[in-house]
Amino acid sequence: MATAINIPQLGMSMERGTLVEWFVADGDTVNEGQVIYLLETDKVENEIESPVSGVIHLSGVEGEEYDVGTKIAEID
C-alpha cells in the first residue's frame, strides 16, 4: 500500500509552505527517517523525513508553494 507524502502543518498558523529542495530523486529507494525534502514556511526552513521505507514517486515541484495537506509525493 502506498503512503502519501503531504505538506505538514508545522505550526498552528501555518497554511502554506514552499518545497525548496528535494534531497532524493524520483524512483529512489528511501528509508524511514531519511531526510527527503526541505520545506520553507514564513518563519523557518525544516528538513522533512520519510515516514516509511520504500520507493518514492515525486509529484511536487521545487520552488512551488503548496497548501498544508497537499500531496507532493508517494512512497510504495
C-alpha positions in Angstrom: 0.0 0.0 0.0 1.3 3.4 -0.9 1.9 6.2 1.7 1.1 9.7 0.6 3.7 12.4 1.4 1.7 15.6 2.2 2.8 19.1 3.2 2.8 19.0 7.0 1.4 21.7 9.3 4.4 22.7 11.3 2.8 25.4 13.3 -0.8 26.3 14.3 -0.9 29.3 12.0 0.8 27.6 9.0 -1.4 27.5 6.0 1.2 27.1 3.1 4.8 26.0 2.6 7.4 26.2 -0.2 9.1 23.0 -1.3 12.6 24.4 -1.5 14.6 21.3 -2.5 14.2 17.5 -2.9 17.1 15.5 -1.4 16.0 12.4 -3.3 15.2 11.7 -7.0 12.0 10.2 -8.4 12.2 6.4 -8.2 14.9 6.4 -5.4 14.6 4.0 -2.5 14.3 5.8 0.8 14.5 4.7 4.4 12.2 5.6 7.2 13.7 8.7 9.0 15.8 9.7 5.9 15.5 13.4 5.1 13.7 13.7 1.8 13.0 17.4 1.3 13.4 20.9 2.6 10.2 22.9 3.4 10.2 26.6 4.0 7.5 28.5 5.9 7.2 32.2 6.5 9.3 31.6 9.7 11.7 28.8 9.2 13.1 26.0 7.0 12.6 22.4 8.0 14.1 19.2 6.8 11.3 16.7 6.4 11.9 12.9 7.0 10.3 10.0 5.3 7.7 8.3 7.4 8.3 4.9 5.8 10.8 3.0 3.7 10.2 2.2 0.0 10.4 3.7 -3.5 9.5 7.4 -3.7 7.5 8.9 -6.6 7.7 12.7 -6.7 4.9 15.0 -7.8 5.8 18.2 -6.0 7.9 20.8 -7.8 10.9 22.6 -6.2 10.2 26.3 -5.7 6.4 25.9 -5.7 4.2 26.9 -2.7 1.6 24.4 -1.5 -1.3 24.4 0.9 -0.9 22.3 4.1 -2.1 18.8 3.3 -1.3 18.9 -0.4 0.2 15.6 -1.7 3.7 16.1 -3.1 4.9 12.5 -3.3 4.1 8.9 -2.7 6.1 6.0 -1.3 5.4 2.4 -2.4 
